[in-house]
Amino acid sequence: MRVLRSDPFLISLVAGRLFKSILSPKLPQMIDMADESSTKFDGQQKLAWVISRILDPSIVLSIMIVILIWQSRVDFKRGLFWSLLLLCLSVILPLIYVLYLMRKGEVSDWDISHRRERYALLFFTIFCWSLSVLILVVFGGPKLLLVAAVDGLAILSVYSLITIFWKISIHSGVISCTVTLLIILFGLSLSPLLLLVLAMIWARYKMRKHTFFQLVGGALLTSSITVLVFSSFGYLK
């Protein structure tokens, strides 16, 4: 554990002093998942950890919001307004809430590994996404953003119900939803991005964060909901 705490490779991946001060003590909890009886952090585990962090839902969602704004073809001021609003409601506020829960000791680690600890975050995130949908409707936001927000809200609602009895994977679900949406918007030429879904499934399985079926279930569920929602709004013919 001492080696992990002093490993510059791990520390360099934790962005910002706030995140560092909160998450650095938690890093051993996030990476001793493959073999709790072993104190050695092997190459595959390190790679799995890196993949999981690079494709973290908060990062993936942030990038997707920017892509959706660009694809909506709005002017700069409107694009800036909607991107900041959605980033705040969909990503930043939930992240702050996670950090708050970690500070209070109500969640054990950044990945919220225990199923029962996920309820509060899921309900808070549903509130944030519901507010996003409401604002988009009231203020006439771009249709693509509205449909994406409805899609996210539908996924969160289903996840909340499933999480009552099963720890379905959020990480595999978010990357799968994102790749599916990119294929819907830009065509099958982006199908190779499905490899990112496989990489995430491997990483989270290697980290012992989920069972194989929880990972595949998350990926298939979000992809199916995304196809259903976007086809309902005429994006698939």
BAROBA-658435 format. One record per residue: residue number from 1; x, z, y of N, C-alpha, C in turn; residue in three letters. Coordinates in nm, 3 decimals. Example, Ala and Ser with C-alpha at 12.3 -4.5 7.8 and 13.67 -1.06 7.14 Angstrom:
BEGIN
pos_n.x_n.z_n.y_ca.x_ca.z_ca.y_c.x_c.z_c.y_code
1_1.319_0.780_-0.569_1.230_0.780_-0.450_1.320_0.780_-0.330_Ala;
2_1.285_0.708_-0.225_1.367_0.714_-0.106_1.290_0.787_0.003_Ser;
//
This chain:
BEGIN
pos_n.x_n.z_n.y_ca.x_ca.z_ca.y_c.x_c.z_c.y_code
1_0.082_0.000_-0.121_0.000_0.000_0.000_0.085_0.000_0.125_Met;
2_0.203_0.069_0.117_0.289_0.070_0.233_0.343_-0.068_0.264_Arg;
3_0.372_-0.144_0.157_0.422_-0.280_0.176_0.319_-0.364_0.247_Val;
4_0.192_-0.348_0.208_0.086_-0.427_0.268_0.069_-0.393_0.415_Leu;
5_0.080_-0.268_0.450_0.059_-0.228_0.588_0.168_-0.284_0.678_Arg;
6_0.289_-0.307_0.622_0.399_-0.353_0.703_0.423_-0.503_0.689_Ser;
7_0.341_-0.569_0.611_0.358_-0.712_0.588_0.324_-0.789_0.715_Asp;
8_0.420_-0.854_0.779_0.391_-0.926_0.904_0.300_-1.044_0.883_Pro;
9_0.299_-1.099_0.761_0.211_-1.213_0.735_0.065_-1.173_0.748_Phe;
10_0.030_-1.056_0.696_-0.107_-1.009_0.705_-0.142_-0.968_0.847_Leu;
11_-0.050_-0.894_0.909_-0.078_-0.843_1.043_-0.095_-0.956_1.143_Ile;
12_-0.020_-1.066_1.124_-0.028_-1.178_1.219_-0.162_-1.246_1.217_Ser;
13_-0.239_-1.226_1.109_-0.369_-1.292_1.097_-0.481_-1.214_1.161_Leu;
14_-0.454_-1.094_1.205_-0.559_-1.012_1.266_-0.555_-1.033_1.417_Val;
15_-0.656_-1.098_1.472_-0.654_-1.140_1.612_-0.700_-1.029_1.705_Ala;
16_-0.620_-1.010_1.811_-0.657_-0.920_1.920_-0.626_-0.775_1.891_Gly;
17_-0.594_-0.701_1.996_-0.562_-0.560_1.979_-0.681_-0.479_1.928_Arg;
18_-0.801_-0.513_1.972_-0.919_-0.439_1.926_-0.937_-0.455_1.777_Leu;
19_-0.934_-0.582_1.731_-0.948_-0.606_1.589_-0.834_-0.542_1.512_Phe;
20_-0.714_-0.550_1.568_-0.599_-0.496_1.498_-0.610_-0.345_1.482_Lys;
21_-0.652_-0.278_1.589_-0.660_-0.132_1.584_-0.766_-0.084_1.487_Ser;
22_-0.869_-0.167_1.469_-0.979_-0.127_1.380_-0.955_-0.173_1.237_Ile;
23_-0.905_-0.295_1.223_-0.899_-0.354_1.090_-0.769_-0.328_1.017_Leu;
24_-0.658_-0.307_1.087_-0.530_-0.289_1.018_-0.536_-0.179_0.914_Ser;
25_-0.596_-0.062_0.942_-0.605_0.040_0.838_-0.692_-0.002_0.723_Pro;
26_-0.775_-0.106_0.744_-0.869_-0.148_0.641_-0.811_-0.257_0.552_Lys;
27_-0.699_-0.319_0.591_-0.647_-0.431_0.516_-0.625_-0.399_0.368_Leu;
28_-0.568_-0.284_0.333_-0.552_-0.257_0.191_-0.684_-0.254_0.117_Pro;
29_-0.792_-0.210_0.184_-0.922_-0.206_0.118_-0.973_-0.347_0.094_Gln;
30_-0.933_-0.441_0.181_-0.984_-0.576_0.170_-0.906_-0.658_0.068_Met;
31_-0.789_-0.609_0.026_-0.706_-0.692_-0.060_-0.664_-0.624_-0.190_Ile;
32_-0.715_-0.505_-0.217_-0.683_-0.445_-0.346_-0.792_-0.472_-0.447_Asp;
33_-0.868_-0.584_-0.421_-0.987_-0.614_-0.499_-0.958_-0.677_-0.635_Met;
34_-0.851_-0.750_-0.650_-0.832_-0.822_-0.775_-0.795_-0.729_-0.890_Ala;
35_-0.719_-0.625_-0.860_-0.683_-0.529_-0.963_-0.656_-0.396_-0.896_Asp;
36_-0.755_-0.307_-0.899_-0.744_-0.183_-0.826_-0.636_-0.093_-0.883_Glu;
37_-0.597_-0.118_-1.005_-0.493_-0.036_-1.065_-0.353_-0.085_-1.028_Ser;
38_-0.346_-0.203_-0.963_-0.217_-0.260_-0.927_-0.192_-0.247_-0.779_Ser;
39_-0.069_-0.213_-0.742_-0.034_-0.201_-0.600_0.041_-0.325_-0.553_Thr;
40_0.062_-0.422_-0.639_0.136_-0.542_-0.601_0.039_-0.651_-0.556_Lys;
41_0.070_-0.709_-0.441_-0.016_-0.813_-0.384_0.045_-0.948_-0.415_Phe;
42_-0.005_-1.018_-0.518_0.060_-1.141_-0.562_0.023_-1.260_-0.475_Asp;
43_0.087_-1.374_-0.503_0.070_-1.493_-0.420_-0.072_-1.545_-0.419_Gly;
44_-0.138_-1.546_-0.534_-0.275_-1.596_-0.540_-0.370_-1.508_-0.460_Gln;
45_-0.350_-1.378_-0.467_-0.434_-1.287_-0.390_-0.414_-1.306_-0.241_Gln;
46_-0.289_-1.327_-0.201_-0.260_-1.351_-0.060_-0.327_-1.480_-0.013_Lys;
47_-0.317_-1.587_-0.095_-0.380_-1.713_-0.061_-0.531_-1.697_-0.052_Leu;
48_-0.590_-1.623_-0.146_-0.734_-1.600_-0.144_-0.774_-1.526_-0.017_Ala;
49_-0.694_-1.427_0.022_-0.723_-1.350_0.144_-0.717_-1.440_0.267_Trp;
50_-0.617_-1.527_0.272_-0.601_-1.617_0.386_-0.719_-1.714_0.396_Val;
51_-0.758_-1.773_0.282_-0.872_-1.865_0.281_-0.997_-1.793_0.329_Ile;
52_-1.018_-1.673_0.279_-1.136_-1.595_0.317_-1.138_-1.564_0.465_Ser;
53_-1.020_-1.539_0.524_-1.014_-1.506_0.667_-1.027_-1.632_0.754_Arg;
54_-0.961_-1.741_0.714_-0.968_-1.864_0.792_-1.110_-1.920_0.793_Ile;
55_-1.176_-1.911_0.678_-1.313_-1.960_0.666_-1.414_-1.846_0.680_Leu;
56_-1.377_-1.744_0.753_-1.467_-1.632_0.778_-1.596_-1.683_0.844_Asp;
57_-1.712_-1.630_0.807_-1.838_-1.677_0.866_-1.838_-1.681_1.018_Pro;
58_-1.776_-1.584_1.084_-1.775_-1.583_1.231_-1.699_-1.701_1.287_Ser;
59_-1.589_-1.739_1.223_-1.510_-1.853_1.268_-1.585_-1.983_1.241_Ile;
60_-1.638_-1.996_1.121_-1.710_-2.117_1.082_-1.832_-2.139_1.172_Val;
61_-1.907_-2.032_1.197_-2.025_-2.044_1.283_-1.988_-2.082_1.426_Leu;
62_-1.880_-2.027_1.476_-1.835_-2.058_1.612_-1.802_-2.207_1.625_Ser;
63_-1.729_-2.258_1.527_-1.693_-2.400_1.529_-1.818_-2.487_1.517_Ile;
64_-1.912_-2.445_1.431_-2.033_-2.524_1.412_-2.118_-2.528_1.537_Met;
65_-2.124_-2.418_1.610_-2.201_-2.416_1.735_-2.145_-2.518_1.834_Ile;
66_-2.013_-2.522_1.845_-1.949_-2.618_1.936_-1.981_-2.761_1.893_Val;
67_-1.975_-2.788_1.762_-2.007_-2.922_1.712_-2.153_-2.958_1.741_Ile;
68_-2.243_-2.863_1.723_-2.385_-2.888_1.749_-2.410_-2.916_1.897_Leu;
69_-2.341_-2.842_1.984_-2.354_-2.867_2.129_-2.307_-3.008_2.161_Ile;
70_-2.194_-3.046_2.107_-2.139_-3.180_2.131_-2.234_-3.288_2.077_Trp;
71_-2.288_-3.266_1.959_-2.378_-3.363_1.898_-2.511_-3.370_1.970_Gln;
72_-2.546_-3.267_2.046_-2.673_-3.266_2.119_-2.669_-3.355_2.243_Ser;
73_-2.549_-3.397_2.283_-2.533_-3.488_2.397_-2.591_-3.432_2.528_Arg;
74_-2.570_-3.305_2.552_-2.616_-3.245_2.677_-2.503_-3.250_2.778_Val;
75_-2.537_-3.235_2.906_-2.432_-3.236_3.008_-2.347_-3.110_2.999_Asp;
76_-2.237_-3.110_3.074_-2.139_-3.002_3.061_-2.197_-2.865_3.091_Phe;
77_-2.272_-2.853_3.200_-2.325_-2.722_3.239_-2.422_-2.668_3.136_Lys;
78_-2.513_-2.755_3.089_-2.608_-2.712_2.986_-2.536_-2.679_2.856_Arg;
79_-2.438_-2.762_2.822_-2.363_-2.737_2.701_-2.289_-2.604_2.706_Gly;
80_-2.230_-2.575_2.822_-2.159_-2.449_2.838_-2.255_-2.331_2.828_Leu;
81_-2.371_-2.345_2.892_-2.470_-2.237_2.889_-2.516_-2.208_2.747_Phe;
82_-2.556_-2.312_2.675_-2.609_-2.292_2.540_-2.501_-2.246_2.443_Trp;
83_-2.380_-2.298_2.458_-2.273_-2.257_2.368_-2.239_-2.110_2.387_Ser;
84_-2.230_-2.064_2.513_-2.199_-1.924_2.539_-2.312_-1.833_2.491_Leu;
85_-2.436_-1.877_2.515_-2.552_-1.797_2.474_-2.556_-1.782_2.322_Leu;
86_-2.543_-1.894_2.252_-2.553_-1.890_2.107_-2.434_-1.821_2.043_Leu;
87_-2.316_-1.840_2.100_-2.199_-1.769_2.049_-2.217_-1.618_2.063_Leu;
88_-2.273_-1.578_2.177_-2.295_-1.436_2.202_-2.396_-1.378_2.103_Cys;
89_-2.511_-1.444_2.089_-2.618_-1.391_2.005_-2.591_-1.406_1.855_Leu;
90_-2.531_-1.518_1.818_-2.515_-1.548_1.676_-2.386_-1.496_1.615_Ser;
91_-2.283_-1.479_1.698_-2.152_-1.442_1.645_-2.099_-1.312_1.706_Val;
92_-2.088_-1.309_1.838_-2.019_-1.198_1.904_-2.093_-1.066_1.886_Ile;
93_-2.223_-1.064_1.913_-2.298_-0.938_1.899_-2.297_-0.885_1.755_Leu;
94_-2.319_-0.970_1.653_-2.307_-0.919_1.516_-2.167_-0.866_1.484_Pro;
95_-2.063_-0.932_1.538_-1.927_-0.884_1.515_-1.905_-0.747_1.577_Leu;
96_-1.953_-0.733_1.700_-1.941_-0.603_1.767_-2.014_-0.496_1.688_Ile;
97_-2.129_-0.531_1.634_-2.207_-0.435_1.557_-2.133_-0.394_1.429_Tyr;
98_-2.066_-0.491_1.364_-1.987_-0.459_1.246_-1.876_-0.360_1.282_Val;
99_-1.807_-0.387_1.392_-1.700_-0.298_1.436_-1.754_-0.158_1.467_Leu;
100_-1.872_-0.155_1.526_-1.936_-0.028_1.556_-1.967_0.050_1.427_Tyr;
101_-2.020_-0.021_1.329_-2.052_0.043_1.201_-1.926_0.090_1.130_Leu;
102_-1.818_0.014_1.143_-1.691_0.054_1.082_-1.637_0.179_1.149_Met;
103_-1.647_0.184_1.282_-1.601_0.301_1.356_-1.678_0.428_1.317_Arg;
104_-1.808_0.410_1.292_-1.892_0.523_1.254_-1.877_0.558_1.106_Lys;
105_-1.809_0.472_1.031_-1.791_0.497_0.889_-1.911_0.461_0.805_Gly;
106_-2.001_0.380_0.861_-2.122_0.343_0.788_-2.101_0.222_0.698_Glu;
107_-1.991_0.150_0.718_-1.952_0.043_0.626_-1.808_0.069_0.586_Val;
108_-1.775_0.034_0.463_-1.645_0.070_0.409_-1.533_-0.024_0.448_Ser;
109_-1.564_-0.151_0.475_-1.460_-0.246_0.512_-1.520_-0.363_0.587_Asp;
110_-1.431_-0.451_0.633_-1.473_-0.566_0.713_-1.569_-0.657_0.638_Trp;
111_-1.551_-0.669_0.508_-1.636_-0.756_0.428_-1.768_-0.691_0.387_Asp;
112_-1.786_-0.566_0.423_-1.905_-0.489_0.385_-1.930_-0.508_0.236_Ile;
113_-1.835_-0.459_0.158_-1.833_-0.487_0.014_-1.948_-0.424_-0.063_Ser;
114_-2.002_-0.313_-0.010_-2.111_-0.246_-0.080_-2.246_-0.301_-0.034_His;
115_-2.327_-0.340_-0.131_-2.454_-0.407_-0.102_-2.543_-0.327_-0.009_Arg;
116_-2.558_-0.199_-0.031_-2.649_-0.117_0.049_-2.605_-0.106_0.195_Arg;
117_-2.477_-0.127_0.221_-2.427_-0.120_0.357_-2.462_-0.244_0.439_Glu;
118_-2.514_-0.347_0.374_-2.541_-0.474_0.442_-2.677_-0.478_0.512_Arg;
119_-2.765_-0.386_0.478_-2.901_-0.394_0.532_-2.901_-0.391_0.685_Tyr;
120_-2.831_-0.294_0.744_-2.834_-0.278_0.889_-2.784_-0.402_0.960_Ala;
121_-2.673_-0.458_0.912_-2.618_-0.578_0.976_-2.712_-0.697_0.962_Leu;
122_-2.771_-0.714_0.843_-2.862_-0.826_0.823_-2.983_-0.817_0.916_Leu;
123_-3.041_-0.699_0.928_-3.157_-0.682_1.015_-3.120_-0.703_1.163_Phe;
124_-3.004_-0.652_1.202_-2.959_-0.672_1.340_-2.934_-0.820_1.368_Phe;
125_-2.873_-0.889_1.272_-2.844_-1.031_1.289_-2.973_-1.114_1.292_Thr;
126_-3.071_-1.075_1.212_-3.201_-1.142_1.218_-3.262_-1.128_1.357_Ile;
127_-3.251_-1.008_1.415_-3.301_-0.987_1.551_-3.230_-1.079_1.650_Phe;
128_-3.099_-1.090_1.639_-3.022_-1.175_1.730_-3.060_-1.322_1.715_Cys;
129_-3.074_-1.367_1.592_-3.109_-1.508_1.570_-3.254_-1.536_1.610_Trp;
130_-3.342_-1.439_1.592_-3.480_-1.455_1.637_-3.484_-1.470_1.790_Ser;
131_-3.401_-1.393_1.857_-3.391_-1.402_2.002_-3.338_-1.539_2.043_Leu;
132_-3.244_-1.592_1.967_-3.191_-1.726_1.994_-3.301_-1.831_1.983_Ser;
133_-3.379_-1.823_1.877_-3.489_-1.918_1.858_-3.589_-1.908_1.973_Val;
134_-3.624_-1.786_2.010_-3.720_-1.764_2.119_-3.670_-1.823_2.250_Leu;
135_-3.544_-1.799_2.283_-3.488_-1.851_2.408_-3.482_-2.004_2.405_Ile;
136_-3.445_-2.060_2.293_-3.440_-2.207_2.281_-3.578_-2.269_2.300_Leu;
137_-3.680_-2.203_2.248_-3.817_-2.254_2.261_-3.866_-2.240_2.406_Val;
138_-3.849_-2.122_2.463_-3.900_-2.093_2.597_-3.832_-2.178_2.702_Val;
139_-3.701_-2.196_2.690_-3.625_-2.267_2.793_-3.594_-2.412_2.756_Phe;
140_-3.660_-2.460_2.653_-3.646_-2.602_2.619_-3.506_-2.642_2.578_Gly;
141_-3.447_-2.566_2.490_-3.312_-2.598_2.443_-3.311_-2.724_2.359_Gly;
142_-3.193_-2.781_2.337_-3.180_-2.903_2.256_-3.243_-2.885_2.118_Pro;
143_-3.311_-2.989_2.072_-3.380_-2.981_1.944_-3.285_-2.947_1.830_Lys;
144_-3.167_-3.007_1.830_-3.072_-2.984_1.721_-3.033_-2.837_1.713_Leu;
145_-3.013_-2.774_1.827_-2.978_-2.632_1.829_-3.095_-2.547_1.780_Leu;
146_-3.215_-2.586_1.819_-3.333_-2.512_1.776_-3.349_-2.520_1.625_Leu;
147_-3.336_-2.638_1.569_-3.350_-2.655_1.424_-3.241_-2.577_1.350_Val;
148_-3.120_-2.581_1.402_-3.010_-2.506_1.340_-3.037_-2.356_1.345_Ala;
149_-3.093_-2.308_1.457_-3.125_-2.166_1.471_-3.236_-2.127_1.375_Ala;
150_-3.336_-2.213_1.359_-3.444_-2.187_1.264_-3.387_-2.183_1.121_Val;
151_-3.297_-2.274_1.093_-3.232_-2.278_0.963_-3.157_-2.147_0.936_Asp;
152_-3.079_-2.103_1.034_-3.005_-1.978_1.020_-3.096_-1.859_1.001_Gly;
153_-3.206_-1.857_1.076_-3.301_-1.747_1.066_-3.368_-1.745_0.929_Leu;
154_-3.402_-1.862_0.878_-3.463_-1.871_0.744_-3.366_-1.820_0.638_Ala;
155_-3.240_-1.860_0.648_-3.139_-1.818_0.552_-3.121_-1.666_0.557_Ile;
156_-3.110_-1.612_0.678_-3.093_-1.467_0.693_-3.211_-1.390_0.635_Leu;
157_-3.331_-1.442_0.655_-3.450_-1.374_0.604_-3.450_-1.370_0.452_Ser;
158_-3.416_-1.483_0.390_-3.411_-1.488_0.244_-3.298_-1.398_0.192_Val;
159_-3.184_-1.402_0.259_-3.072_-1.317_0.220_-3.109_-1.169_0.224_Tyr;
160_-3.183_-1.131_0.327_-3.222_-0.990_0.341_-3.306_-0.945_0.223_Ser;
161_-3.396_-1.030_0.178_-3.480_-0.997_0.063_-3.397_-0.989_-0.065_Leu;
162_-3.308_-1.085_-0.083_-3.227_-1.088_-0.204_-3.132_-0.969_-0.210_Ile;
163_-3.077_-0.932_-0.093_-2.978_-0.824_-0.087_-3.036_-0.689_-0.130_Thr;
164_-3.168_-0.677_-0.130_-3.230_-0.553_-0.176_-3.191_-0.522_-0.320_Ile;
165_-3.170_-0.628_-0.401_-3.139_-0.604_-0.542_-3.015_-0.679_-0.591_Phe;
166_-2.955_-0.766_-0.506_-2.842_-0.848_-0.553_-2.751_-0.878_-0.436_Trp;
167_-2.619_-0.865_-0.455_-2.523_-0.886_-0.347_-2.481_-1.032_-0.342_Lys;
168_-2.571_-1.118_-0.294_-2.542_-1.259_-0.283_-2.434_-1.280_-0.176_Ile;
169_-2.351_-1.381_-0.196_-2.235_-1.401_-0.109_-2.271_-1.465_0.025_Ser;
170_-2.230_-1.399_0.133_-2.248_-1.454_0.266_-2.140_-1.557_0.295_Ile;
171_-2.017_-1.530_0.251_-1.907_-1.621_0.278_-1.931_-1.760_0.219_His;
172_-1.965_-1.765_0.090_-1.990_-1.896_0.028_-2.115_-1.960_0.086_Ser;
173_-2.213_-1.877_0.124_-2.335_-1.930_0.182_-2.313_-1.997_0.317_Gly;
174_-2.235_-1.933_0.403_-2.212_-1.988_0.537_-2.132_-2.118_0.531_Val;
175_-2.025_-2.122_0.452_-1.946_-2.245_0.445_-2.025_-2.357_0.379_Ile;
176_-2.108_-2.324_0.281_-2.190_-2.426_0.216_-2.295_-2.482_0.311_Ser;
177_-2.361_-2.394_0.385_-2.459_-2.437_0.485_-2.394_-2.527_0.589_Cys;
178_-2.276_-2.489_0.635_-2.206_-2.566_0.737_-2.168_-2.705_0.688_Thr;
179_-2.112_-2.711_0.569_-2.072_-2.841_0.514_-2.195_-2.929_0.490_Val;
180_-2.302_-2.870_0.440_-2.426_-2.945_0.419_-2.478_-3.002_0.550_Thr;
181_-2.476_-2.922_0.655_-2.523_-2.967_0.786_-2.435_-3.078_0.841_Leu;
182_-2.305_-3.067_0.823_-2.213_-3.172_0.870_-2.241_-3.303_0.797_Leu;
183_-2.269_-3.296_0.669_-2.300_-3.417_0.592_-2.432_-3.477_0.640_Ile;
184_-2.530_-3.392_0.670_-2.659_-3.441_0.722_-2.638_-3.513_0.855_Ile;
185_-2.556_-3.458_0.941_-2.537_-3.514_1.075_-2.446_-3.635_1.077_Leu;
186_-2.341_-3.635_0.995_-2.238_-3.739_1.007_-2.225_-3.827_0.883_Phe;
187_-2.300_-3.797_0.778_-2.300_-3.886_0.663_-2.215_-3.838_0.546_Gly;
188_-2.227_-3.911_0.436_-2.160_-3.873_0.312_-2.008_-3.888_0.319_Leu;
189_-1.959_-3.951_0.425_-1.813_-3.963_0.439_-1.746_-3.826_0.451_Ser;
190_-1.824_-3.724_0.487_-1.770_-3.588_0.498_-1.786_-3.508_0.369_Leu;
191_-1.828_-3.574_0.263_-1.846_-3.505_0.134_-1.721_-3.433_0.084_Ser;
192_-1.600_-3.485_0.113_-1.480_-3.412_0.069_-1.473_-3.269_0.123_Pro;
193_-1.547_-3.239_0.230_-1.548_-3.103_0.283_-1.608_-3.004_0.184_Leu;
194_-1.677_-3.056_0.083_-1.731_-2.968_-0.020_-1.620_-2.892_-0.093_Leu;
195_-1.499_-2.944_-0.083_-1.385_-2.873_-0.140_-1.364_-2.737_-0.073_Leu;
196_-1.405_-2.727_0.054_-1.396_-2.599_0.123_-1.487_-2.495_0.059_Leu;
197_-1.602_-2.541_0.011_-1.695_-2.451_-0.057_-1.633_-2.400_-0.187_Val;
198_-1.572_-2.492_-0.261_-1.506_-2.453_-0.386_-1.390_-2.358_-0.358_Leu;
199_-1.316_-2.385_-0.250_-1.204_-2.297_-0.214_-1.253_-2.157_-0.182_Ala;
200_-1.365_-2.148_-0.110_-1.419_-2.016_-0.076_-1.468_-1.944_-0.200_Met;
201_-1.536_-2.015_-0.288_-1.584_-1.954_-0.411_-1.467_-1.899_-0.492_Ile;
202_-1.360_-1.978_-0.502_-1.241_-1.931_-0.574_-1.182_-1.807_-0.507_Trp;
203_-1.169_-1.813_-0.375_-1.105_-1.703_-0.302_-1.182_-1.573_-0.317_Ala;
204_-1.312_-1.578_-0.298_-1.392_-1.455_-0.306_-1.400_-1.403_-0.450_Arg;
205_-1.396_-1.494_-0.546_-1.394_-1.451_-0.686_-1.260_-1.387_-0.721_Tyr;
206_-1.153_-1.449_-0.671_-1.020_-1.394_-0.694_-1.005_-1.256_-0.631_Lys;
207_-1.070_-1.235_-0.518_-1.064_-1.107_-0.448_-1.158_-1.003_-0.510_Met;
208_-1.233_-1.045_-0.612_-1.329_-0.957_-0.679_-1.435_-0.903_-0.584_Arg;
209_-1.472_-0.983_-0.484_-1.577_-0.942_-0.391_-1.716_-0.972_-0.445_Lys;
210_-1.724_-1.072_-0.533_-1.853_-1.112_-0.588_-1.835_-1.161_-0.731_His;
211_-1.945_-1.167_-0.804_-1.943_-1.234_-0.932_-1.954_-1.385_-0.908_Thr;
212_-1.926_-1.461_-1.011_-1.934_-1.606_-1.001_-2.074_-1.651_-0.960_Phe;
213_-2.175_-1.591_-1.019_-2.313_-1.632_-0.991_-2.358_-1.591_-0.850_Phe;
214_-2.308_-1.481_-0.799_-2.339_-1.444_-0.661_-2.280_-1.545_-0.563_Gln;
215_-2.163_-1.596_-0.593_-2.097_-1.695_-0.508_-2.167_-1.831_-0.515_Leu;
216_-2.191_-1.877_-0.636_-2.259_-2.006_-0.653_-2.403_-1.997_-0.601_Val;
217_-2.467_-1.884_-0.626_-2.603_-1.865_-0.577_-2.611_-1.874_-0.426_Gly;
218_-2.516_-1.811_-0.357_-2.514_-1.818_-0.211_-2.494_-1.958_-0.161_Gly;
219_-2.403_-2.032_-0.225_-2.376_-2.169_-0.183_-2.498_-2.260_-0.204_Ala;
220_-2.560_-2.249_-0.322_-2.675_-2.335_-0.352_-2.797_-2.299_-0.267_Leu;
221_-2.816_-2.170_-0.244_-2.932_-2.126_-0.167_-2.927_-2.177_-0.023_Leu;
222_-2.816_-2.155_0.045_-2.808_-2.197_0.186_-2.811_-2.348_0.200_Thr;
223_-2.749_-2.417_0.106_-2.752_-2.564_0.110_-2.895_-2.615_0.093_Ser;
224_-2.969_-2.555_0.000_-3.107_-2.597_-0.025_-3.196_-2.568_0.095_Ser;
225_-3.182_-2.451_0.155_-3.263_-2.416_0.272_-3.231_-2.510_0.389_Ile;
226_-3.104_-2.540_0.407_-3.063_-2.629_0.516_-3.123_-2.768_0.499_Thr;
227_-3.117_-2.821_0.379_-3.176_-2.953_0.352_-3.327_-2.949_0.376_Val;
228_-3.393_-2.843_0.332_-3.537_-2.830_0.348_-3.576_-2.822_0.496_Leu;
229_-3.507_-2.739_0.572_-3.540_-2.721_0.713_-3.515_-2.849_0.793_Val;
230_-3.401_-2.911_0.774_-3.369_-3.030_0.852_-3.452_-3.151_0.811_Phe;
231_-3.490_-3.158_0.685_-3.580_-3.266_0.644_-3.718_-3.245_0.702_Ser;
232_-3.759_-3.119_0.717_-3.890_-3.089_0.777_-3.897_-3.132_0.923_Ser;
233_-3.782_-3.131_0.990_-3.778_-3.171_1.131_-3.737_-3.317_1.149_Phe;
234_-3.735_-3.393_1.039_-3.712_-3.536_1.049_-3.567_-3.581_1.051_Gly;
235_-3.475_-3.495_1.014_-3.332_-3.533_1.015_-3.290_-3.599_0.886_Tyr;
236_-3.375_-3.594_0.783_-3.347_-3.660_0.658_-3.466_-3.749_0.623_Leu;
237_-3.437_-3.874_0.597_-3.545_-3.968_0.565_-3.516_-4.040_0.436_Lys;
//
